[in-house]
Amino acid sequence: MQAASREPVYQPESGSVAAVVTICAQQKSIKAPAHGTPAALAIQTQVEVERAWQKTVAALPADVLVANLYGGRAFGLAKTAAARSASRLYVISAGLGIVPGDSLAPAYGLTVARDAAESIASRIAGPFDPAKWFESLMAGRSSVGWDQVAGDGTGRILVAVTKPYAEMAGSSLAAASPQVLDRLRIFGASLTQALPKVLHSAIMPYDDRLDAVVPGTRSDFAQRALLHFVEHIAEHAADRDAECEAVKAILSGVAAPDRPVRPQRSDADLINLIKGRLKPRASASALLRQLRHEDGIACEQGRFARLFKAAVASERSA
């Protein structure tokens, strides 16, 4: 049987992409110690928590390569994009700022998601300002600035973000020089509401039709779009307008697959549901598939892994 034909994958020439920037992942290769998470911080004003976190990070040993610290499919796609474009990898971290992939970082656990176990918002008395939080991280010694990400060249700066990370880092990126802004290509879903207006022209027009071209989940949409851009567009368009037209042309020939609408459930409800199905050697991945496809319930993979551990621990202590 003749193999199905595939669209060719192009290898961009060195210099066409200067940097690939992606977001950190909850899944990490090294578990953070308790004193390397927000749980170790007192509940205070945001300014006080910012200072306390910087002291926490400074006291942790930086002994793991950033590119090896994070896991998950989305982060892996970004690493592949950086490798195929012969560009440097950077990570927007909710706990460290902007960190180069080839630098060393400590094992830490922190997120800006409000419903997560390691949420920094839970340690702040009063309203939490993600943009101000990120500003404090960028002033710390672990972070580089957008000018360092851009370097001295002229290559594109590819940035893959989710909406929460766009809200956190967008203001800092919008303050970059016009020379940096002109080189930006931003990938992600529903970003116009999350990013300052000056960045809107840099958003590449990928939408749900990408699922028909490069299948995946909502959580890795930005990185799938970025990798597709590197492989199929970066070397075949002269400027940002031409790149946008190339994306639109590719998507015009396909229809977005039907995506089932799954109801959301609280952490407590999901833990009880998991506990009711725990059996010897039960795997988190099998239960997550059952939850999504048989029960029709939405749950992000990282969140489910956390809830699965909580359910197992609860059963053992019962």
C-alpha positions in Angstrom: 0.0 0.0 0.0 1.3 3.4 -1.0 2.0 5.7 2.0 -0.2 8.8 2.2 1.5 11.9 1.0 2.3 14.6 3.5 3.0 18.3 3.2 6.8 18.7 3.1 8.5 20.0 6.2 10.9 22.8 5.5 13.9 23.6 7.5 14.2 27.4 7.9 17.6 28.9 7.2 19.7 30.0 10.2 18.7 33.5 11.2 15.1 33.5 10.0 14.0 32.8 13.5 16.0 34.4 16.4 14.1 33.0 19.4 11.2 30.7 20.3 9.5 31.7 23.5 7.0 29.5 25.2 5.3 29.2 28.7 6.4 27.1 31.6 4.5 23.9 32.4 3.0 22.5 35.6 4.6 19.1 34.8 8.2 19.2 35.8 11.0 16.7 35.8 11.9 17.5 39.4 9.4 17.9 42.2 9.7 21.2 44.1 10.5 21.1 47.8 7.8 22.4 50.1 9.9 25.5 50.7 10.0 26.2 47.0 6.3 26.7 46.6 3.8 29.4 47.7 2.7 27.3 50.6 5.9 28.4 52.4 4.9 32.1 52.1 2.8 34.1 54.6 -0.3 35.8 53.3 0.6 39.4 52.8 0.2 42.3 50.3 1.4 41.5 46.8 4.5 43.7 47.1 5.5 41.8 50.3 4.8 38.4 48.7 6.9 39.5 45.6 9.9 40.3 47.9 9.4 37.0 49.8 9.3 35.0 46.6 12.5 36.5 45.3 14.2 35.5 48.6 12.8 32.0 48.2 14.1 31.6 44.7 17.5 33.0 45.6 17.9 30.4 48.3 17.0 27.4 46.1 19.9 25.6 44.3 19.8 26.3 40.5 21.0 22.9 39.3 18.6 21.8 36.5 18.7 22.9 32.9 15.6 25.0 32.0 15.0 23.0 28.8 14.9 19.8 30.9 12.9 21.1 33.8 9.4 21.3 32.1 7.5 18.4 30.6 4.2 17.9 28.7 3.4 17.9 25.0 3.1 21.7 24.6 6.5 22.3 26.0 7.9 19.5 23.8 6.5 21.1 20.7 8.1 24.4 21.5 11.5 22.7 22.0 11.1 21.0 18.6 10.3 24.3 17.0 13.4 25.9 18.5 15.6 23.0 17.3 14.2 23.0 13.8 14.6 26.7 13.4 18.1 26.7 14.9 17.0 29.3 17.4 17.4 29.9 21.1 14.6 28.7 23.4 13.2 30.9 26.2 10.5 30.2 28.8 8.0 32.6 30.3 7.9 31.3 33.9 5.3 32.3 36.5 8.0 31.8 39.1 11.2 33.0 37.5 10.4 35.6 34.7 11.9 35.0 31.3 14.6 32.3 31.4 16.8 30.9 28.6 16.4 27.3 27.9 20.1 26.7 28.2 20.4 28.3 31.7 20.1 26.6 35.1 17.1 27.0 37.3 15.9 25.7 40.6 13.1 23.2 41.1 10.1 25.3 42.1 6.3 25.1 42.1 4.2 28.2 41.3 1.4 29.2 39.0 -0.8 32.2 38.5 -3.9 30.0 38.0 -6.2 30.8 40.9 -7.7 27.4 41.3 -4.4 25.4 41.4 -2.7 24.0 44.5 0.5 26.1 43.9 -1.3 29.4 43.1 0.5 32.5 44.2 -2.8 34.4 44.3 -3.7 32.3 47.4 -0.9 34.0 49.4 -1.9 37.6 48.5 -4.1 39.6 50.7 -6.3 41.7 48.4 -6.5 41.7 44.6 -3.8 40.0 42.6 -2.2 41.8 39.6 -0.5 39.3 37.3 1.2 42.0 35.2 2.8 43.5 38.4 3.8 40.1 39.5 5.6 39.4 36.3 7.2 42.8 36.4 8.7 41.9 39.8 10.0 38.6 38.4 11.7 40.3 35.5 13.5 42.5 37.9 14.9 39.4 39.7 18.2 37.9 39.0 16.8 34.7 37.4 15.1 36.6 34.5 16.4 38.2 31.3 14.6 41.1 29.5 12.9 41.1 26.1 15.8 43.0 24.6 18.1 40.1 25.5 15.6 37.7 24.0 15.7 39.7 20.8 19.4 39.9 20.6 21.2 41.9 18.0 19.9 40.2 14.9 16.8 40.6 12.7 15.2 37.2 12.9 11.6 36.6 14.0 10.8 36.3 17.7 8.1 33.6 18.0 6.0 33.7 21.2 3.5 31.0 22.1 1.2 31.8 25.1 -2.1 31.0 26.6 -4.5 33.7 27.7 -3.4 33.7 31.4 0.2 34.1 30.4 -0.6 36.7 27.8 -2.3 38.7 30.6 0.7 38.3 32.8 3.5 39.0 30.3 1.8 41.1 27.7 2.4 44.6 29.3 6.1 43.9 29.5 6.3 42.8 25.9 4.3 45.8 24.7 6.9 48.0 26.3 9.7 46.6 24.1 11.3 48.8 21.4 9.5 49.2 17.9 12.4 47.1 16.4 11.5 44.2 18.7 7.8 44.6 18.1 8.2 44.4 14.4 9.9 41.0 14.7 7.2 39.5 16.9 5.0 36.6 15.8 2.5 35.6 18.6 0.6 32.3 18.7 -2.3 31.4 20.9 -6.1 31.3 21.1 -8.4 34.2 22.1 -5.5 36.6 22.7 -6.9 39.9 21.5 -8.7 40.5 24.8 -5.6 39.5 26.8 -2.9 41.5 25.0 -2.3 45.2 24.7 -3.5 46.7 21.3 0.0 47.4 20.1 0.6 43.6 20.0 -2.5 42.7 18.0 -0.9 43.0 14.6 1.7 40.4 15.7 -0.9 37.7 16.5 -0.8 35.0 13.8 -4.4 34.2 12.6 -4.5 30.5 13.5 -7.9 29.3 14.7 -9.7 26.1 15.5 -9.2 24.9 11.9 -5.6 24.2 13.0 -7.0 21.0 14.7 -7.7 19.6 11.2 -4.1 20.3 10.1 -2.2 19.5 13.3 -4.5 17.7 15.8 -4.1 18.4 19.5 -5.7 19.8 22.6 -6.7 23.3 23.6 -3.8 23.4 26.0 -1.2 22.9 23.3 -2.9 25.0 20.6 -0.3 27.9 20.8 2.7 25.5 20.5 1.1 23.5 17.6 0.6 26.8 15.7 4.1 27.9 16.4 5.6 24.7 15.2 3.4 24.7 12.1 4.6 28.2 11.3 8.3 27.2 11.7 7.8 24.1 9.5 5.6 25.5 6.7 5.6 29.3 6.6 8.7 30.9 8.1 10.8 30.5 4.9 8.0 31.2 2.4 6.8 34.6 3.3 8.6 37.9 3.0 7.0 39.9 5.9 4.3 39.6 8.6 1.4 40.5 6.3 2.5 37.8 3.8 2.8 35.3 6.7 -0.7 36.1 7.9 -2.0 35.6 4.4 -0.2 32.3 4.1 -1.8 31.1 7.4 -5.2 32.1 6.2 -4.7 30.3 2.9 -3.8 27.0 4.6 -6.7 27.2 7.0 -9.2 28.2 4.2 -9.1 24.7 2.8 -10.2 22.9 6.0 -13.0 22.9 8.4 -12.6 22.9 12.2 -13.4 19.5 13.7 -16.4 19.3 16.1 -15.0 19.7 19.6 -17.3 18.2 22.3 -18.5 20.7 24.9 -17.7 19.1 28.3 -19.0 20.5 31.6 -16.6 21.8 34.2 -16.6 20.2 37.7 -15.0 21.4 41.0 -11.9 19.9 42.4 -13.9 18.3 45.3 -16.3 16.7 42.8 -13.6 15.3 40.7 -11.6 13.9 43.7 -14.7 12.1 44.9 -15.3 10.7 41.4 -11.8 9.5 41.1 -11.9 7.9 44.6 -15.0 6.0 43.5 -13.1 4.4 40.6 -9.7 3.7 42.2 -8.6 0.2 41.8 -5.3 -1.6 42.2 -2.9 -0.3 39.6 -5.4 2.2 38.3 -3.6 4.8 36.1 -4.3 8.5 35.9 -4.2 8.4 32.1 -6.9 5.7 31.9 -9.2 7.5 34.3 -8.7 10.8 32.5 -9.7 9.2 29.2 -12.8 7.7 30.9 -13.7 11.0 32.4 -13.5 12.8 29.1 -14.9 10.3 26.7 -17.4 8.3 28.8 -18.5 11.0 31.3 -18.0 14.0 29.0 -16.3 16.0 31.7 -13.6 18.6 31.0 -10.4 18.4 32.9 -6.9 19.6 31.9 -4.2 16.9 32.1 -2.0 18.7 34.7 -5.0 19.5 36.9 -6.2 15.8 36.7 -2.7 14.6 37.7 -2.9 16.8 40.8 -6.4 15.6 41.7 -5.5 12.0 41.1 -2.6 12.2 43.6 -4.9 13.9 46.1 -7.5 11.1 45.7 -4.9 8.4 46.2 -3.5 10.1 49.2 -6.9 10.5 50.7 -7.7 6.9 50.2 -4.5 5.8 51.8 -5.1 7.9 54.9 -8.7 6.8 55.3 
